[in-house]
Amino acid sequence: RVERFAYIYIQPPASLKDHHLPLQPNIKELSSLTHSVTMTEAHWYFNLALVILSLLLIFKLFKHKKQKYKNLPPSPPSLPIIGHLHLLKEPVHETLDKLSQKYGPVLGLRFGVRKVLIVSSSSAVEECFTKNDIIFANRPRLILEKHLNYDCTTMGAANYGHLWRTLRRITALEVFSTARLAETSNLRREEAVLMVKQFVKSCGGDGSSTVDLKASFGELAINMVSMMIMGKRYYGEDVADPKIAVHFQGLMREFLQLLKISNIGDYLPIFRWMDFGGLEKSMIALMKRMDKFLQDTVDEQRQKLRGNTATNGSREPQRLTMIDTLLALQETEPEFYTDQIVKGLIMIMLIAGTESSFTMMEWEMSLLLNHPDTMKKIRSQIDSQVGHDRVLEEEDLPKLTHLQNAINETLRLYPAVPLLIPHYSSEDCTLGGYDVPGGTMLLVNAWTIHRNPSQWAEPEKFKMVPFGAGRRRCPGVALAHKMVGLALGSLIQAFEWEKVGDEDVDMSAAVGFSLSKLKPLQAVCKPRANMIQHFL
């Protein structure tokens, strides 16, 4: 409008350009333009008033929040927008350990837009999962949980409520109960024996061989769980369909890899809109393929059950697989036990029930190779309690106290997930005398707690200590102990073990959400003469 005014009222008419006469403004147009400018100024003042009122409101809310939370947990200085993200260096659990040593065991941080609480003492953890257990019995809504957990409807990702309680009850009764684990013990023993036979074969009978324990432990754990769930194995020589097995192996490899990657979009939403790194797109594509595999598996098993009904006139085959049990429940309560619920339970078992187990196997065997005296004590106890006339079974594990102590100590030194799976506060609460706002993500630094010098006389030594608490405590702890105990016990019973070379096994950890070894474990095995006949 100013430019228009300058053009109309300053530029002379073309007929007068050559005459130096005074300009005569157009009073009508000037009045109209003046009215327009006045309206523009009024609009500008109105917007300014809105901005000022908004700032006053924000200030009032912020002041109210500060008054409401009078005693927030201690926190280091933060930066605008990113909060404390710039402080996080790999490995993150060790970085948070250093911050906790400086600011205390209850630490408040901000990861971008998310409020985060770091807990690094056993007393604070006890308070989290006793007095505040229900408040923290939820999961934060992360991109990973949405796309890889059926929109947060699996047991691992669902918030505390009817859905989660029902899923927990199903797994407690139908998968992890003492009776169910006893029914499936033969499946796990057969898989352990197959692994030992492969090692004996690689030794050429009574020779020795260097074996890849990391790969073998991964294949063993997944085969154990897949046999329990679907009655199939997907690794090794004896697979039903090699093509499907290769497809499944690829899905598991991609899935486990994505679980280890943190998504910056969870903390800085602008990166989610941009899909920084294409991570969310990869999750969606992978889940589409995983869902198809699981649906095909469920449909195949359902068809088999219908075939059994047509042949035998009965729906009561030996239900040794988890899918059989879930499909039977689906018939009684189809509105709850949808195919998506069934697939979610299967997937959680395949992922959560395997990675932590084979990671623990690798760490424990690494420790035992670096502590041969401890391995000798375990072998001596196996020989005295089990003997040489048969192979070790799960029923023998409670008697093998040295082996159980080694398993618990491995959990202490090398927890599979050093910061545990994140929790989320559903409302305001207090912890250690501090105010914790609702909507705070809780991270428990188990790595720090397990190595706390004030609680352990010699925190770096090889000693037994058990841990675990809360409603969201992993329901598969008993199964994991059986799988790890059976695998390690079978290998110690059947072979003499040595390190590759003279150096100790490298105990460096890889970077990621879970605590896995940086260098894959290899070791030299030699069959024991008094046990080899059981594996030929």
N, C-alpha and C positions, 0 to 999 in steps of 0.2 A: 504493500500500500504506500509506503514512503517513496519507493521508486516511482510508483504511478503518480504520486503527488508532485515529485520533482519534475517529471516529464511534462505534465499538463500545465503546471503553474509557473515553472521557471523558463521552459523553452518558449520563445515567442512564436507567434504564428508565422508561417512561411512568408506571407505577404509583407510582414514587417521586419524581416530579418535584416534588411538593408537600411532600415530607419531606426534611429536611436530614440524610440519613444518609450515611456514608462509602461510597464506591464499592467494590465487590468485583470485581476483574478476573477474567475467565474465563481460568484458567490454561492450559487446553488450547489455546484459540485463540491466546493470547499466545505459547505455545511454538511453534506452527505458524508464526505471522507472523515471529517472531524468526529461525526457520530460513530463511524466505523472504528476509528482509533480508540475512542472512548470505550466502546464495547470490548475491544481487544484488551485494553488495560484492565477492565473489570474482570474479564475472564482470567487474565494472568494473576491478578490479586486473589481471585477465588482459589486457583490452583495452589498458590503460595500458602494460603490459609490452610488448605487441606494437608499439604506437606508438613506444616508446623504442627497441626493437630495430630497427625500420624506419628511424628517424632515424639511429641509429648506423651502419646498413648504408649508407644514402645518403651519410653523411659519409665513411665509409671509401672508398666508390666514388669520391666526388668528390676525396678526397685522393689516391687512387691515380691518378685521371685527371690531376690537377695534377702528380703526380710523373712520369707517363708523358710528358706534353707539357710539358717543362720550358721550352721556348722558343717559345711561341705568338706569332703576329704581333701587332704593336702594335694597340691597339684603344681607341677613346674610351669614356668611361663609358656604361653602358647602364642601362635601366630594367627592373624586373621584368616578366616576361611578354612585353612587346613588344620588348625588346632595344633595337636602334638604329632601329627604324622611325620614331620621332619625329624623327630627324635628316634623313629623306629629303624634300627639297623639289624641286619641278620647276624646271628639267629635272634629272632624277636624275643623269645623267652629269656635269653640272657640279657638283652637290653633292658627288658622290664625288671629283671632281677636287680640290675644296677640302680635303676630308678627307685625301686622299693627300698633298697638299702639306704638311699639318700633321703627319701620322703616318708618312708614308713610302709608297713605291710598292707595298709588300706590306702590305695592311691587313686585319685580321680584324674582321668584324662579325657581328651576330646579328639576323636578321629574324624576330622571333617565335621559333618553335621551330627555325628553320633556321640552321645555321652557314654563313657566307658569307665568301668570300675575294675581295678586290678587288685586281686586279693592274694597275698603271699605269706599267710601264716595259718597254721592249723586251727588256732582259736577262732580266727575270722571265718574260715571255711566252715567250721562247726556251727557258727552263728548263722551263716548263710543258709545252711541246709538243715537247720532245726527250727529256730524261731522264725526264720524268713523262708522256709522251704517252699511253701506254696507260691509266695510272691516271685521267687526266682525259678519256679518250675516251668518256665516258658523259654521259647527260642526267639532270637531276633529274626526279623524278616529280611533275609539276605537273598541276593540274586540266585545264588547256588541252590538254596533251599526251594525257591520257587520253581526253577526249571529242572532240577535233578531229583526232586522229591515230590512229584505230582502236586505242585502248588501247595506245599507244606502240609500234606495230608498223611505222610508216613509217620511211623512211630518216632523216628529220630527228629523230625522237623515240626510236628504238630505241637500247638500250645497245650498247656494243661487244661483239661476239660473232659467232656464225655468221650470224644473220639480218642484222645490219647489214653485215657484210662481203659477203654475197651481194647485197644490194640495191645496195651501192656498186659492186660489180663490174658488175652489170647496167647501171646508169646510165653507168658509165665506158665500157663497150663498145658499148652499144646506143643511147645518147642523146648523150653528150658526146664521143665519140671524134672524131678529126679527120675520118675518112671519113664518119661519120654527119652531122656538121655540114656537110660539103661537099655531101652529098646533099640536105640541106634548105635550103641557102642561097637557092635560087630562091624558096622559099616566103616567106622573110623579106624578100627584095628586093621581091617583089610587094606585100607589105603596106606597105613603106616608100613605094613608088611611089603606092599608093592614097591614103595620107595626104597626100602632096605634091599629088596631083591635087585632093583636097578643098580644100586651101588655095588652089590656083590658081583653082578654081571660085569660092571665096568672094571672091577679089580681082576677079572679073569679067574675067579675062583678064590685062590689063596694069596694072590698078589696084593698090590696096593694101587691106589688111584687117587688123583686129585679131582675133587668133585665141586660143582657149583652149588653151594648150599643155599644161596639166596633164591635162585630160580627153583630149586627143588622144594624149598619150604613154601614158596608161593603156590606152586602147583599142588602140593599136598593139602594145604589149607583150603584152597578152592574146591578141590575134589572131595574133601571130607564134607564140606557144607553142601555142595551140589548133590552129593549122594543122599544126604539127609532131606533136602528139599524136593529134588526131582527124580532121584533114583538113577542119576546119570553122572558120569565123569567126563570132563572136557579136556583133560591133560593126560599125557602119557601115551603109551602104545595101544592100550585097550579102550578106545573110544568108539561109541556106537556109530557116529557119523562124522568122519574127519572134516568135511566141509563146514558143518555146523559148528564143530569144535573150534576151528580156526576163526570163524566169525565171532563166536563167543569170546575167545581169547582177546581179539581186537577190541571188542566192546569193553571188557574189563580193564584192559590196559589204558584205554582212553579215559574211562570213568575215573580210575584211581589217579591218573595224572591230573585231571581237572579238579579233583577234590583238594589237591595240594596248592592250588593257585588262589591267592586272594584277589578279589575284584575291587579295584579302586572306586568303581561306581557305587559300591555299598556305602561309601563314606563321602564321596564328592559326586552328587547326582548328575552334574553336567557331563561327566565322563560316561555315565550310563546312557544318556541320550545320544552320545557320540559312539557308544559301544566301543570304548577304547580297547584296541587290540583285537577286536572281533570275538571277545571271549563269550559274551552272551549268545551270539549267533552260533558259536561252536557248541554251547550247552544245549540249545534248542535242537540243533541237528542231531547231536548224540542221543538225546533223550528220545527223539522220535524213533531212532533205530533200536534203542534199548527197549522201548515200549513194545515195538513190533515183535522183538524176540521173546519178551515175556508173555505177550498175548498169544503167540503161536505155541509157546510151551504150555500155558494154561489150557488152551483149546485142545491140544493134543492129549493132555492128561484127562480132560473132561470126556473126550471121545473114548478113551480107553475104559473109563469107568462105566460109560453107557454100554460099551461092548461086553464088559463083565456082567452087567445086569441082564443083557439079552441072552448071554450064554448060560449063566448060572442062576438067573432069576433072583439074584441077591445083590445088594449094594454094600456088602460087608467083606471086601477083600482085605488082605493084611495091609493096613494103612501105616506103612513105615515111612512114607514121605510126607512132608509138610503140605504139599499141594493137595494130596488126597484129603487131609484133614480139613483144610480151608474150603475145598469144594463141597465137602459134606456139610460144613457150617453154612455155606452159601445156600444150600437147599432149604435149611431151616429158617434162615433170616436173610433172604435175598435183598431186602431193602438196605441192609447195612453192609453185608459182605459182597459188595460189588466187585467186578473184575479189577477195578482200579485199586481197591483196598487190598485184594489178594496180591496183585502185582507189586504194590508198595511194600508189603511184608516180605515177599520173596527177594526184592531188590535190597532191602535193608539187611537181610540175612547174608546175601551174597557179598555185599560191600563191607558193612561194618563187622560182619562175623568172620571175615577172612584177613583183611589187611592188618589189623592189630595183632592177630595171632601169628602170622608169618613174620611180621616185624619183630615180635617178641622172641620167636624162635631164633632169628638171626642174631639178635643182641645177646641172648643167653649163651648160644654156642660160641660166640666171639669171646665172651667173658670166660667161659670154661676153658677155651684153648689158651687163654692168657693166664689161667689159674689151674694148671694140670692137677695140682694136689686136690682141689675141690672135685674135679672130674673123677679122680681115683676113688674118693670117698663115696661118690654117688654110685659108681660101678660096683664097688665092694658091697654096698647095701643092696643093690639090685641082685647081685649074685647070691647073697644070703637070704633075701626075702622071696625071690622068684626062682632062682636056680638056673640050670642050663638045659633042663629037659623041655622047656616050653618058652614061647616068646612072651614078653611083657604084655599085660592087658590093663585096661583102665581100672579094674577092681584092685590092682596092686598099688595104684598111685598113693592112696592115703598112708600106706606103710612106708613109702619112700620119702622120709622126712628131709633128707639132704637135698633131694631133687626139688621138693616143694619149697624149701628155703631158698634155693637158687632161683626158682621162678619168681618168688615174691621180691627177692633182692633185685632181680632184673627189672621188675616193674618200678621199683624205687629209683634206680639209677637212670633208667631209660624208659619213662612212660611213653606209650605209643603216641599220645597227643599231649605234649607238654603243657599246653594252656587249656586242656580239656575242650569239650564242645561248648561254645558260648551259651550262656543263659541270658535271660532278659527279665527285668523287673516289671511286673504288671501294675504296681502302684508305689507310692512313696513308702520308705521304710528307714530304719536306722540300723547301722552296722558299726560296731566298735565305737559307738558314741557319735558317729558322723551321720549326717542326713544324706540319704541316697534318693534322688528323684525317681519317680516312675519313668519307665522308658529308657532305663540305663542298661547297657550291655555289660554282662559280668564275665570276666575272664579269670579263671583260677590258675595261678602259676604253680602247677604241681611240681614242675622241675625244681623250683626254688624251695618249696616246702619240703620235698624229699631230701634235699641236700642242706637243709638249714643246720649250721653248726651248733646252734643253741638247743636243738632237739636230738642230735645224733653225736655221740662222742667222737666218732671217726666217720664223717659223712661220705668220704670217698672210698671207704673200704667195702669189701664184698660181704654184706650182711643182709639178713632177712628183715623186711618190714612190709606189712600189708596196708592197703589204703582203699578208700571208697565210701561214699555216703550220699544221702539225698534221694528224692523221688526219681530223679532222672539218672540215677546210677545205672550203668550198663547192665541189662538183665542177663547178658550172655557171659558173665564172669566165670561161672562154673564150667560152661562149655569151653571157653578159652583155656582155662587151666587144664582141662582134660586133653584138649588137642595138643597144647604145648608139651604137657607132661608125657603124653604117649609118644609124640614125635621124638623128643630129646631122649627119653628113656629107652626107646627102641634102638636109636643110633648108638647110644653109649653101651647098651647090652650087646649089640652085634659087632661093634668095631672098636679097634684101637685108633685114636685120633691124634694127629699132629698138625702143627702149623705149617704153612707153606713157607719154607725158608727159616732163618734164625730169628728174624724180627718178630716182635709181638704183633698181633692183629691190630690194624689201624682202627681206632674207635671214634674217628671223626664222624660227625652227623651231617647229613645232607640238609640243604635249606628247604624249608617248606612247612606246611601246617602240621604234618605228622613228623615224628622223629625217627627217621630211617637212616641206615648206615650210608655214608658217602661212597665207600668202596665196597662192592659186592663181596660177600664172604666166600672164600674158597678154603678147602682144607684137605689134608691127606688122610684117607681111611684105609685100614687093613682089617679084613674080617678076622674075628676071633675063632680059633680052631675049634673051641668047644661049643660054638653057636652056629657055625656055617651050614650045618646039615639042615637047619630049619628054613633056609632061604635059597636052596638050590632047586 
